[in-house]
Amino acid sequence: LRTAELLSLQKSDAERVHRDELLFQVVHQSSELWLRLASFETATAAARLREADVAGAGPLLQRAVLALRLLTEQLEMLERISPRDYHVIRGVLGQGSGFDSPGFRDLQRAAREVADAFAACCRVRNLSTVDLYAEPERDPDVYRVAELLTDWDERVTLWRVRHLEVVERLIGTDAVGTQGTPIALLRELASQHAFPELREARSELARRLRGGTRT
């Protein structure tokens, strides 16, 4: 487990400007680990889909979804830092930003991979996402993957919204991040989705069903 090396990554007591730096470091370092695991499982699920192993992709996506849930839950620890104490810590953070997170960049890359693999899988099976949601029994394995991707997308959205709430709690609603990122931009990004076609499929299905009701 290389525990000694892992524990050496946090600042020593003498290096910290405030005791809560340890809390801040642990949350963010562990976040990178959860993001790494979520990315790994998502990318492997994409590989399974490319190999036509749809059933094998499901459990891997479940793991990724759970990793994203745990990633979000630990943000509550940051709310145990007071705004005043956070500003002491913030002074030694430099120009780091969430946009610099290697884990998040990997997660975005894995999302593109699994989105492409899922779309290709549907094409091979002559399935549109709308038809899949209209008749899930046509291909239960593909439907399960579609729902897990929706879970995945929802978890990332919840994480981003939760992160935004923590930021606003610590520095307010009209401040900027350490790299000059406005809070308003974070709010806008929180509404973006990795698999918008799955949400559009639901909207199209609703339109179909409303049309069917009228007739």
MARRO-329158 format. One record per atom (N, C-alpha, C): x, y, z. Coordinates in pm, whole numbers, plus 50000, padded with zeros to 5 digits. Layout:
XYZ/...
END
This chain:
500804987850000/500005000050000/500845012750000/502135011550026/503045023150027/502515034050121/502095029550240/501475038750336/502415049850380/503675046450406/504615056750452/504765067850347/504845063850222/504955073750114/503685082150104/502525075450120/501255082550113/501145093050223/501495089350346/501365098450459/502395109650455/503465107750380/504485118150370/504055129450277/502955127750207/502505137750109/501835149750174/501425148550301/500825159850369/501935168350435/501635181050453/502605189850518/502825185450663/504015187950712/504305185350853/503705196450939/503675194151070/503145204351161/503885217551144/505215216751124/506015228951114/505745236550984/505305229650881/505085235950750/503715242550739/502775238850820/501405243850807/501265257850866/500525266350794/500215279650847/498975279050937/498215268250923/497005266451004/496765251451017/496265247251131/496045233051155/495075226751054/494105234751000/493115229250907/493675226550768/494935230150745/495555226350619/495555211150601/495705203850712/495695189150701/494345184250650/493275189650706/491935185950659/491795189050510/492215201050471/492095205350331/492885196150238/494105192850278/494935184150195/494355170150183/493915164550295/493395150850294/492155149750204/491255159450215/490055159150131/490415159749983/491315168749947/491635170349805/492505159049751/493405154149832/494225142849785/493375130249770/492485127849865/491615116249853/490625117949738/490235130349710/489375132949594/490045128449466/491345131349454/492065127049335/492085111849322/492145104949436/492145090249432/490785084949389/489705090649442/488365086249400/488125089349252/488585101049208/488445104449066/489245094748979/490425091049026/491235081648950/490525068248937/489945063449047/489245050649042/488015051548952/487235062448966/486045064048882/486425064448734/487505071248703/487965072148563/488405058548511/489145051348594/489645038148556/488485028548527/487515028248617/486375019148598/485545023348477/485385036248457/484605041148342/485295037748211/486605039948205/487345036948083/487335021948055/487415013748160/487374999348140/485994994948093/484945001348146/483594998548098/483465001847949/484075012947908/484065016547765/484735005647681/485835000347731/486524989547660/485624977247649/484894974047756/483974962547753/482894964747646/482374976947639/481354979847538/481914978247397/483144982847378/483764981447245/483964966747209/484124958247309/484304943847288/482954936547283/481864944047285/480504938447283/480164930847410/480884933447517/480594927447647/479764937347728/478494938747689/477634948647752/477374945047898/477114932247924/476844927848061/478054930448151/479264929148098/480474931348176/480724945848207/480134954948128/480344969348152/479554974148273/478414967748301/477534972348406/478174973148545/478774962248595/479374962748728/480494973148740/481214975548634/482284985548638/481704999648651/480625002048581/479965015148592/479365016948732/478875005948791/478385006748929/479485011249023/480675005749005/481805009849088/482105024649071/482105029148946/482395043248918/481365052248985/480095048448977/479025056349038/479215057149189/479585045949252/479805045949396/481005054749433/482065054049354/483235062549379/482845077249372/481995080849278/481555094749264/480675098949382/479895089649435/479085092849552/479965095549674/480975087049694/481875088849808/482705101649791/483075104749669/483785117249639/482965129349685/481675128749659/480795139949695/480585140949845/480385129549910/480085129650053/481215135650136/482455133550093/483555138450175/483705153650170/483035160250077/483085174850072/482525181250199/481695173850271/481155179250395/482265182650495/483385175650486/484505178650575/484985192950558/484955198150435/485435211750412/484555222150480/483295218650505/482405227950573/482705229050722/483605220850770/484025221850910/485135232250927/485555238250815/486515249450821/485715262350823/486035271550911/485325284350915/485805293250800/484965302350751/485405311550645/486675319150682/486775323750806/487975331150848/489215322350839/489135309850889/490295301050887/490645296850744/489615295350661/489905291650522/490725302450453/490465315050481/491215325850416/492675325850460/492955320850579/494355319150619/495005308350534/494315297250515/494835286250432/494965290550287/493965298050241/493925302050100/495155310050060/495725317050155/496895325150125/498115317150082/498155304050112/499305295850074/498955285849964/497775287249905/497355277749801/497935280849664/498475292849645/499005296449514/497895298549413/498145294549289/497175296649181/496525283649137/496485274049228/495855261249194/494365262949170/493795253949091/492385254649057/491865240649033/490545239049054/489935226249022/490115222448876/490255232448790/490465229648647/491815222948622/492725223948721/494035217548709/494025203048757/492895198448806/492825185048864/493075174348759/494145166448772/494365155448676/493255145148683/492685143048803/491605133348816/490375137548739/490035150348744/488855155048672/489075154648521/490285158148478/490575157248334/490465142748285/490965133448366/490855119248330/489395114848327/488605119848422/487185116348426/486465121348301/486775133348258/486165138748136/486565130448014/487835126448010/488305118047899/487585104447900/487445098448017/486765085548027/485295086847988/484685098248023/483275100547987/483115100947835/484035107347766/483955107847620/484115093847561/485025086047619/485255072347570/484005063747586/483395064347704/482245055647727/481035060547648/480915073647627/479815078847545/479945073847401/481145074447347/481365069647209/481125054647199/481585047147300/481435032647298/479955028847310/479215035947392/477785033047408/477035036147279/477355047547217/476695051147091/476975040546984/478225035846976/478575025546879/477835012546908/477715009147036/476984997147076/475534997847030/474905009247047/473515010947005/473375010046854/474335015646783/474275014946636/474365000546588/475264992946645/475424978846606/474124971146630/473434974346736/472204967346771/470974973946711/471194984146628/470104991246562/469094996746663/469635003046767/468825008746874/469065023646883/467995031446885/468145045446923/467905046347073/468425056847135/468225058147279/466745059947313/466005066647225/464575068547250/463855055147244/464165047047142/463535033947131/463905025047249/465135026447296/465575018547411/464745021847534/464455034647555/463645038547670/462175035647649/461745035647526/460345032247497/460095017347517/461105009147485/460964994647498/462214988747562/462414990447692/463614985547760/463794970447748/462674963247732/462764948747723/463424943847594/463564952947497/464224948947372/465674944947396/466334951747487/467724948447518/468004952747662/467684944247759/467834947947901/469254951647940/470264945147883/471644948247920/472024962447877/471634966147756/471944979647708/471154989947788/469904986547820/469094995647901/469744997848037/470264987048097/470914988348228/472124997548219/472904996248113/474075004848095/473615019348078/472545021448001/472035035147983/471645041348117/471015033448203/470615038548334/471825041148424/472835032648413/474055034748492/474815047148444/474805049548315/475415061848263/474645074148312/473335072748322/472525083648377/472865085848524/473015074848598/473455076048738/474795083048747/475715079148660/477075084848655/476985099948634/476195103848533/476055117948499/475445125748616/474445119748678/473795126248792/474765128048908/475595118048933/476555118849043/477585129849020/478045131248896/479005141948866/478335155648886/477085156748843/476365169448862/476205172649010/475815162549089/475655164649233/476985168749298/478065162549254/479395166049306/479725180649275/479475184849151/479815198449112/478935208649186/477665205549201/476775214449275/477185215049422/477505203449479/477935203049619/479225210949639/480145209649544/481385217249550/481105232249545/480185236049457/479815250149447/479245255349580/478415247249644/477845251249773/478935253049878/479925244249877/481015245449973/481815258249947/482105260849820/482865272849784/482105285349830/480805285849801/480025297649841/479955298949993/479925287750061/479895288250207/481195293950264/482315291050197/483615295450247/483995309550204/483675313150077/484155326150029/483055335149976/481795330849982/480705339449939/480255336649797/479255343949752/478645341349622/479195349949509/479925360549542/480415369449436/481945369949432/482595360349501/484065360049502/484575352149381/485905351349370/486525343549263/487445333249326/487705322449250/488575311949300/490035316049297/490895306749339/492325309949348/492945312849213/492325308149104/492855310848971/492035321548899/491215328748976/490425339448917/489135334748854/488685322548886/487465317148829/486245322848902/485335329648832/484155335148899/483225324048947/482555326349057/481595316749108/480505314249005/480135324648930/479075323248829/479435312848724/480735312048690/481165302048592/481025288048649/481365286348775/481195273148839/479725269048838/478845278848860/477405275948860/476945271648721/477485278148619/477125274748481/477635260748445/478865257548485/479445244548453/478705233248524/478165236148641/477465225848717/476235220648644/475715228448549/474505224448477/474825216548350/476085214548319/476465207048199/476425192048228/476145184148123/476025169748140/476935162348043/477425150848087/478335142848005/477595135147896/476355131147924/475585122947830/474235129547802/474245141047737/472985148347715/471975140647631/472455131447545/471525123947461/470605115047543/471065110647660/470205102447745/469095110847808/469355123247836/468325132247887/467355136147776/467905138447658/467035141947544/466125130247509/466625117847526/465795106147498/464555106047587/464735110147713/463595110747804/462595121547760/463135132747716/462255143547669/461485139247546/462165132447453/461505127947332/460465117247364/460795108347458/459825098147498/458585104747558/458785114947640/457635122147699/456785128447590/457435134147487/456675140147378/455885129547304/456495118047281/455785106947213/454575102547293/454775100947422/453685095947506/452565106147518/452915118847525/451885129147526/451095128947395/451835127147285/451155126347155/450245114347148/450715103047205/449895091047205/448655092747288/448765100347399/447605102647484/446555111047413/447035120847336/446095129547266/445325122047161/445955111947097/445295104646993/444435093647051/
END
